[in-house]
Amino acid sequence: MVKRRQYDLTTNPKLGEARAVCLAAETAVKAGLCKVMFQTDNLVVVKAFESHEECCVDFRLQTAKVQFLNWCSKLSDWKIFHIPRKCNFMAHNIAKWAIASNTEGQINPQTLEATVLDDLVEWDPGALNSRSCLSGSNY
């Protein structure tokens, strides 16, 4: 059973990305990692989380920043980097797949088709349906 947190669902992409980075930090600590590089395509989150200021300019990120820094304090070394979205399709692909398949919680990567896990190509949920429609044709 997947434990849900109060903040798991959000419709704000910036807040969702901030919470995802927090979850990554928590997961890294619980996995016993010591040195971690966090990557996100949200520059606002990167600037807020790497800032040495206690308060975020965007107050909606404040709680996530405190949680992130709390988890990172347990690591011996960490950095957070901005990467272009075109180099980070996998996270968006998995999110789209989860919505399309009505799935939530932990996902076994082996259950996903390879195109969902492609980090350099945006996944098209309609392409799968198109291919399956053509699979029985004589073309």
Helices and strands as residue ranges (DSSP letters): H 13-30, E 35-40, H 43-50, G 59-61, H 62-72, E 77-82, G 85-87, H 89-100, G 109-111, H 125-135
